[in-house]
């Protein structure tokens, strides 16, 4: 499955600078004025996963290959969405574009400015992250209230689902008039699935990115926002041109251990409840993204839709056992390779070979 992260925030919060740094290339036009990003810029970034290097090395040895099999990490799609202003829900600024593009992503990354810089203008005045957060999320709530207001009462011959959905709409109207997000109101999976056709913006999870200065990075400002990742977008730009060893030394000098990209992806995965299972062989060593709790046949379907229909069983080895024992053959000899059926719930880091019927 694809993970799509929409980077949003007020103009000049540092969205495009962060986007450029995360993608390790200048693909967004980062300029010092509002609306520099007119159309959403999209880029696919590999998820850092050092498990793949170990799998590839073991496969090379076990299969007696001349070179390492290609690495195929899981990926994240980052979407740099145009900045919004107050009134976006009414079409102010680039509001309509903003709201349309945000419907397409899985999770919202709300970039909040914490860094002081008199040379970079702020459309709302001085630096105030909580105010900026409220502006963005209020516009999302207002846009959803417009969607809810358009819903008509079901007719006499309406389905049970239509009637239940309309009841949820009435509940949401009251709660969202009070400033709540839909995701705060509808907590059961059944209600969330029922309201899904309305594509409410505030049903999407939010991860906050605190854009700080390099001086603030080791000791970021205190906030009650959660989950939040602190990133210095300018530092990420500098990291992009360094070697891996140089990156580690540089991060250590700043008092941090991971790059902003690693932290953001990890937090997005945790927020969405995602994990990765692994496959390895002569053709590739690969990580596949699935939802936590997914059963083996559905996971096989992530590789190819036919695999779910023709699923027979899954041979599974925990990653730690696979590495310590040195591959499939020795894992089977040691009794660490398990044969799992249709009810097996996949675990993060499972190394898997699916058995598929004809």
Secondary structure, DSSP 4 states (H G I P E B T S, - for coil): --EEEEEE-BTTSSHHHHHHHHHTS--S---SSTT---S-EEEEEEPP-THHHHHHHHHHHHTT-SSPPEEE--EEEEEEPPPB-TTGGGT-TTHHHHHHHHTT-SEEEEEEE----TTS--TTSS--HHHHHHHHHHHHHHHHHHHHHTPPPP-TT--HHHHHHHHHHHHHHHHHHTT--HHHH--SHHHHHHHGGG--GGGSEEEEEEE--HHHHTTPPP---SSEEEE-HHHHHHHTTS-HHHHHHHHHHTT-SS-HHHHHHHHHHHHHTEEEEEEESSSEEEEEEEETT-BHHHHHHHH-HHHHHTEEEEEEEEHHHHHHHTSHHHHHHTT--EEE-TTPBP-TTEEEEEEE--
